[in-house]
Amino acid sequence: MKVINAFAAQKAGGLLTPYSYKIPEINYDEVDIKIHYCGICHSDLSVISNDWGNAQYPLVPGHEIVGEVEEVGNQVKHLKKGDLVGLGWFSESCMHCNQCLNGSHNLCPNRKETIIGRHGGFADKVRCHWSWATPLPKGIDMKKAGPLLCGGITVFNPILMAGVKPTDTVGVIGIGGLGHMALQFLNKWGCKVVAFTSSMDKKEQILKMGAHEVINSKDLSTMEPITGRLDFILNTTNVSLPWDEYLNALAPQGTLHTVGAVLEPMQIPAFGLIGGEKTLSGSPLGSPALTRTMLDFCIRHDIYPIVEEYPMDQVNDAIQHLKEGKARYRIVLKA
């Protein structure tokens, strides 16, 4: 048995306190990771508060993990002790369903999440199936890499799903933890990028991140000049928005794609879709193979999240900083 030292919420919405638990000897297809850094994501806050109704307590959050391999099962051939790896939202797939066999492990009906029904990365170690222990490229900045394993792949996957072209004009709604990475990806993809933000005080910084144009999402009149111009819009927010206005901003055959976990039903006018052959879509993260591709793209173009670092034992301070909307733009905990 191994002992893992972590920080856990004992009840919904509770503060995180020191917590130790034991795990059995490693299975043949598993990997144990010694954690160096773990990001804090809004999804961690949602699970701590049980907003989605699927949390189990004690709960060890954390699913933006980077570290080094500590031990591998005897059937794991491509990883060895000391290798640098990352782990995101998913930690296991069945490896035999049609989705796994065609490379879409993130759509496996039997996939397991890193912090749902198991303990995550606000800890000194974490265990996962080998398929989701993603090798990190040489030279990657470990301090900044963790959020790429969740937020990064979440906004990278839709670019390929929607067939976004370098000649496209695209929009990103919400320039926070997800959106600021989406701006960088789409800019380096070659697109003309329009940012929608309710925080116009961040305009100059948003332009430096890769936006070519910034629109105040609180003033719908400012959207008129872009009506019918955008080939693709990515929503990264988790709140209800005037969806008809954004559909109007799409060009014919354009796509409005959401990765923001909007809890209320999205009110979409049917004729707003039908008239221009427009598409509404969504997605959860991406496959292990696509995650590797994204990391290579990040290294090639020097794409990283902007991060603030806290020591792991100040996790509650870090969570409060995120809750208050003060994070610029992702928070990472150093183990």
Rosetta blueprint (number, residue, H / E / L):
1 M L
2 K E
3 V E
4 I E
5 N E
6 A E
7 F E
8 A E
9 A E
10 Q L
11 K L
12 A L
13 G L
14 G L
15 L L
16 L E
17 T E
18 P E
19 Y E
20 S E
21 Y E
22 K E
23 I E
24 P L
25 E L
26 I L
27 N L
28 Y L
29 D L
30 E E
31 V E
32 D E
33 I E
34 K E
35 I E
36 H E
37 Y E
38 C E
39 G E
40 I E
41 C L
42 H H
43 S H
44 D H
45 L H
46 S H
47 V H
48 I H
49 S L
50 N L
51 D L
52 W L
53 G L
54 N L
55 A L
56 Q L
57 Y L
58 P L
59 L E
60 V L
61 P L
62 G L
63 H L
64 E E
65 I E
66 V E
67 G E
68 E E
69 V E
70 E E
71 E E
72 V E
73 G L
74 N L
75 Q L
76 V L
77 K L
78 H L
79 L L
80 K L
81 K L
82 G L
83 D L
84 L E
85 V E
86 G E
87 L E
88 G L
89 W L
90 F E
91 S E
92 E E
93 S L
94 C L
95 M L
96 H L
97 C L
98 N H
99 Q H
100 C H
101 L H
102 N L
103 G L
104 S L
105 H H
106 N H
107 L H
108 C L
109 P L
110 N L
111 R L
112 K E
113 E E
114 T L
115 I L
116 I L
117 G L
118 R L
119 H L
120 G L
121 G L
122 F L
123 A E
124 D L
125 K E
126 V E
127 R E
128 C E
129 H E
130 W H
131 S H
132 W H
133 A L
134 T E
135 P E
136 L L
137 P L
138 K L
139 G L
140 I L
141 D L
142 M H
143 K H
144 K H
145 A H
146 G H
147 P H
148 L H
149 L H
150 C L
151 G H
152 G H
153 I H
154 T H
155 V H
156 F H
157 N H
158 P H
159 I H
160 L H
161 M H
162 A L
163 G L
164 V L
165 K L
166 P L
167 T L
168 D L
169 T E
170 V E
171 G E
172 V E
173 I E
174 G L
175 I L
176 G L
177 G L
178 L L
179 G H
180 H H
181 M H
182 A H
183 L H
184 Q H
185 F H
186 L H
187 N H
188 K H
189 W H
190 G L
191 C L
192 K E
193 V E
194 V E
195 A E
196 F E
197 T E
198 S L
199 S L
200 M H
201 D H
202 K H
203 K H
204 E H
205 Q H
206 I H
207 L H
208 K H
209 M H
210 G L
211 A L
212 H L
213 E E
214 V E
215 I E
216 N E
217 S L
218 K L
219 D L
220 L H
221 S H
222 T H
223 M H
224 E H
225 P H
226 I H
227 T L
228 G L
229 R L
230 L E
231 D E
232 F E
233 I E
234 L E
235 N E
236 T L
237 T L
238 N L
239 V L
240 S L
241 L L
242 P L
243 W H
244 D H
245 E H
246 Y H
247 L H
248 N H
249 A H
250 L E
251 A E
252 P E
253 Q E
254 G E
255 T E
256 L E
257 H E
258 T E
259 V L
260 G L
261 A L
262 V L
263 L L
264 E L
265 P L
266 M L
267 Q L
268 I L
269 P L
270 A H
271 F H
272 G H
273 L H
274 I H
275 G L
276 G L
277 E L
278 K L
279 T E
280 L E
281 S E
282 G E
283 S L
284 P L
285 L L
286 G L
287 S L
288 P H
289 A H
290 L H
291 T H
292 R H
293 T H
294 M H
295 L H
296 D H
297 F H
298 C H
299 I H
300 R H
301 H H
302 D L
303 I L
304 Y L
305 P L
306 I L
307 V E
308 E E
309 E E
310 Y E
311 P E
312 M H
313 D H
314 Q H
315 V H
316 N H
317 D H
318 A H
319 I H
320 Q H
321 H H
322 L H
323 K H
324 E L
325 G L
326 K L
327 A L
328 R L
329 Y L
330 R E
331 I E
332 V E
333 L E
334 K E
335 A L
